[in-house]
Amino acid sequence: MTNKNKNSMPSKEIKEPYKCSNCYIIRLFLLAVVFIVLLALIQSDKLHYLDFVTPSNAATLIVFLGVIMFLIKLTKYVFEKKKH
């Protein structure tokens, strides 16, 4: 009698699950959002120091970080192209 169940593979053939970095980043972001929402619900009267967090400030931060990342990748590309 042979067992043809997929779960009965020898241990040397079991592979580690692939960990997607994008999925990890999205999970961290969602966890941070949930934490902020819970904090806002629990401590609503004591969060006056977070008044600077507005949609326009968040958009400015995202654009600023995007420009910085673009410049870093552009300089990396230029230096790698000069080496070849």
C-alpha positions as CSV (number, residue, x, y, z in Angstrom):
1,M,0.0,0.0,0.0
2,T,1.4,3.4,-1.0
3,N,0.4,6.7,0.5
4,K,-0.2,9.2,-2.3
5,N,-1.1,12.1,0.0
6,K,0.7,15.3,-0.9
7,N,1.3,16.0,2.8
8,S,3.5,12.9,3.2
9,M,6.5,14.3,1.4
10,P,10.0,13.4,2.9
11,S,11.3,16.2,5.1
12,K,14.2,17.0,2.8
13,E,11.7,18.0,0.1
14,I,9.7,20.4,2.3
15,K,10.6,24.0,1.3
16,E,10.4,27.1,3.3
17,P,7.5,29.3,2.3
18,Y,8.6,32.3,0.1
19,K,8.3,35.5,2.1
20,C,7.2,38.3,-0.2
21,S,8.8,41.7,0.9
22,N,5.9,43.6,-0.5
23,C,3.4,41.6,1.5
24,Y,5.5,42.1,4.6
25,I,5.5,45.9,4.1
26,I,1.8,46.0,3.5
27,R,1.1,44.0,6.6
28,L,3.3,46.3,8.7
29,F,1.4,49.3,7.2
30,L,-2.0,47.8,8.0
31,L,-0.9,46.9,11.5
32,A,0.3,50.5,12.1
33,V,-3.0,51.9,10.8
34,V,-5.0,49.6,13.1
35,F,-2.7,50.6,16.0
36,I,-3.2,54.3,15.3
37,V,-7.0,53.9,15.0
38,L,-7.2,52.0,18.3
39,L,-5.0,54.6,20.0
40,A,-7.2,57.4,18.6
41,L,-10.4,55.6,19.9
42,I,-8.9,55.0,23.4
43,Q,-7.0,58.2,24.0
44,S,-9.1,60.7,21.9
45,D,-8.8,63.6,24.4
46,K,-5.1,63.2,24.9
47,L,-4.0,63.2,21.2
48,H,-3.7,66.9,20.7
49,Y,0.0,66.6,19.9
50,L,-0.9,64.7,16.7
51,D,-2.7,67.7,15.2
52,F,0.1,68.1,12.6
53,V,-0.9,64.8,11.0
54,T,-3.1,66.0,8.2
55,P,-3.7,64.6,4.7
56,S,-1.7,67.4,3.1
57,N,1.3,66.7,5.4
58,A,1.1,63.0,4.7
59,A,1.0,63.7,1.0
60,T,4.0,66.0,1.3
61,L,5.9,63.4,3.2
62,I,5.1,60.7,0.6
63,V,6.2,62.9,-2.3
64,F,9.4,63.9,-0.5
65,L,10.3,60.3,0.3
66,G,9.5,59.3,-3.3
67,V,11.9,62.0,-4.7
68,I,14.6,61.0,-2.3
69,M,14.3,57.3,-3.3
70,F,14.3,58.3,-6.9
71,L,17.5,60.3,-6.6
72,I,19.2,57.5,-4.7
73,K,18.2,54.9,-7.4
74,L,19.2,57.3,-10.2
75,T,22.7,57.9,-8.7
76,K,23.1,54.1,-8.2
77,Y,22.1,53.5,-11.8
78,V,24.5,56.1,-13.1
79,F,27.5,54.8,-11.1
80,E,26.7,51.2,-12.2
81,K,26.5,52.2,-15.8
82,K,29.9,54.0,-15.6
83,K,31.5,50.7,-14.3
84,H,30.3,48.8,-17.4
